Amino acid sequence: MQAQMLAPAAVLVLWSLIMLGWTAATRFPAMAKTGMDVKTAPPGGRGQDLEAVLPPQVSWKSHNYTHLMEQPTVFYPTVVILALLGGSQTDLAIAWAYVALRVVHSIWQATVNTIPVRFSLFLLSTVCLFVLAIHAVELTLLAQGAAA
């Protein structure tokens, strides 16, 4: 079960890298269309500086990649805790649901980006993470009690 519990985290890592690639694949051509050249960009420039220059649809991918660097950072240690302390089949199913919802959220935000649907996907994934976190806390407290 340990390796199985880590699989959703590994898939989400891969998905995050795919989103990074999608960001680059859309951002660099869009920059070229505006006449921008990365080689001559001023020092200290950041991706967010491109918001006013590039079409919103290009920036949506970058926004989503940023989101994948935020809440999932709570997901990863939660899954590791569950893997180490004996997460259940239910935990595994919830972890996969979290990953599926994050992938759908990514695709939605990167392409359509209407807020009600995007927020609903985010909320559902957050509920999954909350349930996993509660179970991780329960398992750590049980392990602590067993060690005493």
Secondary structure per residue as TSV (DSSP state, phi and psi in degrees):
chain	resnum	aa	ss	phi	psi
A	1	M	-	360.0	-27.8
A	2	Q	H	-58.8	-51.8
A	3	A	H	-64.4	-39.9
A	4	Q	H	-59.8	-39.2
A	5	M	H	-68.9	-25.8
A	6	L	H	-84.3	-18.2
A	7	A	H	-58.5	-44.3
A	8	P	H	-59.9	-37.7
A	9	A	H	-64.8	-42.2
A	10	A	H	-62.7	-40.8
A	11	V	H	-64.7	-39.9
A	12	L	H	-68.1	-34.7
A	13	V	H	-60.9	-48.7
A	14	L	H	-60.3	-44.0
A	15	W	H	-60.8	-40.0
A	16	S	H	-60.5	-40.2
A	17	L	H	-69.2	-33.9
A	18	I	H	-63.8	-42.1
A	19	M	H	-64.7	-36.4
A	20	L	H	-61.7	-44.4
A	21	G	H	-62.5	-41.9
A	22	W	H	-63.9	-38.4
A	23	T	H	-59.5	-50.7
A	24	A	H	-64.3	-40.7
A	25	A	H	-65.7	-25.2
A	26	T	H	-98.3	-33.7
A	27	R	H	-70.1	-47.3
A	28	F	H	-63.6	-44.8
A	29	P	H	-63.0	-37.0
A	30	A	H	-66.2	-37.9
A	31	M	H	-64.0	-42.3
A	32	A	H	-61.1	-38.1
A	33	K	H	-63.8	-28.4
A	34	T	H	-86.1	-5.6
A	35	G	T	90.6	4.6
A	36	M	-	-76.0	146.7
A	37	D	-	-130.7	123.6
A	38	V	G	-58.1	-34.7
A	39	K	G	-65.9	-27.8
A	40	T	G	-108.5	10.6
A	41	A	-	-65.5	145.0
A	42	P	-	-66.1	150.7
A	43	P	T	-59.5	145.5
A	44	G	T	82.6	2.1
A	45	G	-	-65.4	148.8
A	46	R	-	-128.9	161.0
A	47	G	G	-55.3	-37.3
A	48	Q	G	-66.0	-19.9
A	49	D	G	-66.8	-18.5
A	50	L	G	-82.6	-10.0
A	51	E	T	-53.1	-41.5
A	52	A	T	-79.3	-12.7
A	53	V	T	-103.2	-37.9
A	54	L	S	-95.3	155.2
A	55	P	-	-61.7	146.4
A	56	P	H	-54.3	-38.2
A	57	Q	H	-60.5	-27.9
A	58	V	H	-74.0	-42.3
A	59	S	H	-69.6	-26.0
A	60	W	H	-56.6	-37.9
A	61	K	H	-64.4	-43.1
A	62	S	H	-64.1	-41.4
A	63	H	H	-58.4	-43.5
A	64	N	H	-67.0	-40.9
A	65	Y	H	-58.1	-42.1
A	66	T	H	-59.7	-42.9
A	67	H	H	-61.6	-35.0
A	68	L	H	-71.4	-13.3
A	69	M	T	-95.5	0.1
A	70	E	T	-103.2	-94.4
A	71	Q	T	-55.7	-39.5
A	72	P	H	-59.3	-18.0
A	73	T	H	-67.1	-17.5
A	74	V	H	-85.7	-34.2
A	75	F	H	-62.8	-44.9
A	76	Y	H	-58.6	-52.8
A	77	P	H	-67.4	-29.5
A	78	T	H	-62.3	-44.4
A	79	V	H	-66.0	-38.6
A	80	V	H	-63.7	-43.4
A	81	I	H	-58.5	-46.9
A	82	L	H	-63.8	-38.1
A	83	A	H	-65.8	-42.3
A	84	L	H	-72.0	-33.9
A	85	L	H	-105.0	6.7
A	86	G	T	94.8	52.3
A	87	G	-	-59.1	153.1
A	88	S	-	-91.3	173.6
A	89	Q	H	-61.0	-34.3
A	90	T	H	-64.2	-43.2
A	91	D	H	-59.2	-42.6
A	92	L	H	-61.6	-44.7
A	93	A	H	-63.2	-40.1
A	94	I	H	-68.4	-38.4
A	95	A	H	-62.6	-43.0
A	96	W	H	-64.9	-37.7
A	97	A	H	-62.7	-41.6
A	98	Y	H	-58.0	-48.4
A	99	V	H	-63.4	-45.4
A	100	A	H	-59.8	-43.7
A	101	L	H	-64.9	-37.8
A	102	R	H	-67.7	-37.5
A	103	V	H	-66.6	-46.0
A	104	V	H	-62.2	-41.9
A	105	H	H	-57.4	-44.5
A	106	S	H	-60.4	-49.8
A	107	I	H	-62.2	-42.5
A	108	W	H	-62.6	-49.4
A	109	Q	H	-65.1	-36.2
A	110	A	H	-75.8	-17.8
A	111	T	H	-120.0	-53.2
A	112	V	T	-99.6	-52.9
A	113	N	-	62.8	33.2
A	114	T	-	-79.0	135.9
A	115	I	H	-68.0	-41.6
A	116	P	H	-57.9	-42.9
A	117	V	H	-70.5	-44.2
A	118	R	H	-60.0	-43.7
A	119	F	H	-65.1	-40.2
A	120	S	H	-61.7	-42.6
A	121	L	H	-63.9	-42.4
A	122	F	H	-62.7	-44.7
A	123	L	H	-62.6	-44.5
A	124	L	H	-62.4	-41.8
A	125	S	H	-66.9	-35.3
A	126	T	H	-65.6	-38.9
A	127	V	H	-61.5	-43.3
A	128	C	H	-57.9	-47.0
A	129	L	H	-64.2	-39.3
A	130	F	H	-61.8	-44.9
A	131	V	H	-62.6	-43.4
A	132	L	H	-62.9	-41.5
A	133	A	H	-64.7	-41.0
A	134	I	H	-61.8	-43.9
A	135	H	H	-66.9	-36.1
A	136	A	H	-63.0	-41.3
A	137	V	H	-64.0	-44.5
A	138	E	H	-57.1	-46.3
A	139	L	H	-64.9	-38.1
A	140	T	H	-69.1	-36.8
A	141	L	H	-68.9	-37.9
A	142	L	H	-65.8	-41.4
A	143	A	H	-64.8	-37.0
A	144	Q	H	-66.9	-41.3
A	145	G	H	-65.8	-37.3
A	146	A	H	-68.8	-30.1
A	147	A	H	-78.7	-20.4
A	148	A	-	-77.3	360.0
